[in-house]
Amino acid sequence: MSVAEARQYTDTGISPKNFDRLSRYIYEYSGIKMPPSKRTMLEGRLRRRLRATGIGTFDDYCDYIFKYDGLEREAVHLMDAVTTNKTDFFREPKHFEHMVDHALPTLIADGHRRLRIWSSAASIGAEAYTIAMVMEDFLKGNGNLEYSILATDLSTEVLKIARRGVYPQSMITPVDPALRKRYVLEAKDPERGEVRIHPRLRARVGFARLNLMDEKYEIGDKTQIVFCRNVLIYFDKPTQQKVLRRLCDNLVTGGFLYVGHSETITGLDLPVKQVANTVFRRV
Ligand SMILES: C[S@@+](CC[C@H](N)C(=O)[O-])C[C@H]1O[C@@H](n2cnc3c(N)ncnc32)[C@H](O)[C@@H]1O
């Protein structure tokens, strides 16, 4: 079936009842708000899923997942479809400047020698690899420091890309040329216009699927730095409160939390104090 035919076939849209069921399920599973104003967006995103499953209409798709126990099989794909994964290397660069100028020297002064850094809504990995580039450069003047990066996300599709560490050439533009030279390699096939992250950096980053809605984050030891950027905007206040509280539980006292520049945590009850714009320290 051609894309045009498939589109025609599925153009009946999601019924109000099914939209309601879907949005409730998405909210409960991922914390992502899906108000009626997002109906067209949701339809657009689910069309690809309908084509992949061979199910003809949104109503049949909803019957499959809600009536015939398809949720167990479909939840992962549904989440891949509904998450927004926009990201960049060196996005909101002031955070990385803050990390080098303040967070890392402070943590070292506090006696930390092994740093665990967590990119908790990692998308395709640009944030984690940016942190790795910054850390590799920082390590040059601080030889006795060790670090590892944990990168987690709800979407399995983005994690696949992140693990591979291969990106379109255009994505690498925000990376300073000197860093690019050191940490970014031409991809194997030059025709494809792709670059790949140096294996040394890739070896520093561990990727895992983690839902920020989980009651407990099974990540092992506490971290010294947590990035939770540009995901809180999809959550309502009570969800933000729970997620940030759990992130704080996994942050050492004196550890640093970075949230997105457009995200505010005012009014939330959290064991942190603000140390810079959108940067907090665990107390
Ligand atoms: C817009 S991206 C932000 C990526 C990166 N932090 C940045 O600032 O460039 C938001 C990411 O949050 C992830 N996400 C959404 N809900 C989530 C949840 N409940 N648990 C974990 N990750 C989630 C999405 O899959 C998406 O990759």
The ligand as a MOL file (V3000), in Angstrom:
LIG
                    3D

  0  0  0     0  0            999 V3000
M  V30 BEGIN CTAB
M  V30 COUNTS 27 29 0 0 0
M  V30 BEGIN ATOM
M  V30 1 C 12.7480 17.0560 23.9150 0
M  V30 2 S 13.7220 15.6440 24.3820 0 CHG=1
M  V30 3 C 14.9960 16.4160 25.3490 0
M  V30 4 C 16.3480 15.8090 25.1000 0
M  V30 5 C 17.5150 16.4450 25.8670 0
M  V30 6 N 17.3490 16.3250 27.2900 0
M  V30 7 C 17.6690 17.8930 25.4880 0
M  V30 8 O 17.3730 18.7850 26.2810 0
M  V30 9 O 18.0820 18.1540 24.3370 0 CHG=-1
M  V30 10 C 12.6650 14.9240 25.6320 0
M  V30 11 C 12.9520 13.4380 25.8540 0
M  V30 12 O 12.2510 13.0140 27.0210 0
M  V30 13 C 11.8320 11.6850 26.8240 0
M  V30 14 N 10.7340 11.3700 27.7500 0
M  V30 15 C 9.4460 11.7750 27.7030 0
M  V30 16 N 8.7310 11.2490 28.7240 0
M  V30 17 C 9.6040 10.4870 29.4260 0
M  V30 18 C 9.4810 9.6610 30.5810 0
M  V30 19 N 8.3200 9.5210 31.2130 0
M  V30 20 N 10.5880 9.0130 31.0250 0
M  V30 21 C 11.7790 9.1470 30.3900 0
M  V30 22 N 11.9590 9.9050 29.2830 0
M  V30 23 C 10.8790 10.5640 28.8030 0
M  V30 24 C 11.4280 11.6450 25.3680 0
M  V30 25 O 11.4330 10.3380 24.8450 0
M  V30 26 C 12.4730 12.5680 24.7200 0
M  V30 27 O 13.5350 11.8420 24.1550 0
M  V30 END ATOM
M  V30 BEGIN BOND
M  V30 1 1 1 2
M  V30 2 1 2 3
M  V30 3 1 2 10
M  V30 4 1 3 4
M  V30 5 1 4 5
M  V30 6 1 5 6
M  V30 7 1 5 7
M  V30 8 2 7 8
M  V30 9 1 7 9
M  V30 10 1 10 11
M  V30 11 1 11 12
M  V30 12 1 11 26
M  V30 13 1 12 13
M  V30 14 1 13 14
M  V30 15 1 13 24
M  V30 16 1 14 15
M  V30 17 1 14 23
M  V30 18 2 15 16
M  V30 19 1 16 17
M  V30 20 1 17 18
M  V30 21 2 17 23
M  V30 22 1 18 19
M  V30 23 2 18 20
M  V30 24 1 20 21
M  V30 25 2 21 22
M  V30 26 1 22 23
M  V30 27 1 24 25
M  V30 28 1 24 26
M  V30 29 1 26 27
M  V30 END BOND
M  V30 END CTAB
M  END
